[in-house]
């Protein structure tokens, strides 16, 4: 499937908006904002689990503060998560 010229332009604009963000702390919110403008969805999330920097972040749009209660249990058990097992088996660490 190929993108239409209109969709191609929309994706290009979205990428420029994402790459324009230079602040690491604002990057997750920027990604959520840009993607929710690009694709019409009811819910969107940004999940970041960085073991090296001990950064574990779950953001949703619209905001779902109730999900934050699940972040600590996930982090505590992240070593058993299938995605981490996948990264680790290939020598990469998220």
C-alpha positions in Angstrom: 0.0 0.0 0.0 1.3 3.4 -0.9 0.6 6.7 0.8 -1.5 9.2 -1.1 0.2 12.6 -1.7 -1.9 14.1 1.1 -1.0 11.4 3.6 2.6 11.6 2.6 2.6 15.3 3.3 0.8 14.8 6.7 3.5 12.2 7.7 6.3 14.5 6.6 4.8 17.4 8.7 4.4 15.1 11.7 8.0 14.0 11.5 9.2 17.6 11.2 7.2 18.4 14.3 8.6 15.5 16.3 12.2 16.2 15.2 11.8 19.9 16.1 11.5 18.9 19.8 15.0 19.2 21.4 14.0 18.6 25.0 14.1 15.0 26.1 11.7 15.7 28.9 9.1 17.2 26.5 9.6 14.6 23.7 7.1 12.0 25.0 4.3 14.6 25.2 5.3 15.9 21.8 5.0 12.4 20.2 1.6 11.9 21.8 0.4 15.2 20.5 1.7 14.8 17.0 0.5 11.3 16.5 -2.9 12.0 17.9 -3.2 14.8 15.3 -2.0 12.5 12.6 -4.3 9.6 13.3 -7.8 9.8 14.6 -8.0 7.4 17.6 -9.8 7.3 20.9 -6.7 6.5 23.0 -3.0 6.7 22.4 -0.1 5.9 24.7 3.6 6.5 24.9 5.5 3.9 27.0 9.2 4.2 27.8 11.1 1.7 29.9 14.8 2.5 30.0 16.7 0.3 32.3 20.0 2.1 31.9 18.6 5.4 32.9 16.0 4.0 35.3 13.4 5.9 33.4 9.9 4.3 33.3 7.2 6.4 31.8 3.6 5.7 30.7 1.6 8.6 29.2 -1.8 8.4 27.6 -4.1 10.7 25.7 -6.6 11.3 27.0 -4.8 11.2 30.4 -5.4 8.1 32.4 -3.9 8.7 35.9 -5.4 5.4 37.1 -2.8 3.6 34.9 0.1 5.0 36.9 -0.7 2.5 39.7 0.5 -0.3 37.4 3.8 1.2 36.5 5.7 0.2 39.6 4.5 -3.5 39.5 5.5 -3.6 35.8 8.9 -2.1 36.6 9.4 -4.5 39.5 8.8 -7.4 37.1 10.2 -6.0 33.9 12.9 -8.6 33.7 10.2 -11.2 32.9 8.4 -9.2 30.3 8.5 -10.9 26.9 9.6 -7.8 25.1 12.6 -7.3 27.4 13.4 -11.0 26.9 13.3 -10.4 23.1 15.7 -7.4 23.4 18.0 -9.2 25.8 18.2 -12.3 23.6 19.5 -10.1 20.7 22.1 -8.3 22.9 20.1 -5.1 23.0 18.9 -3.4 26.2 16.1 -0.9 26.0 
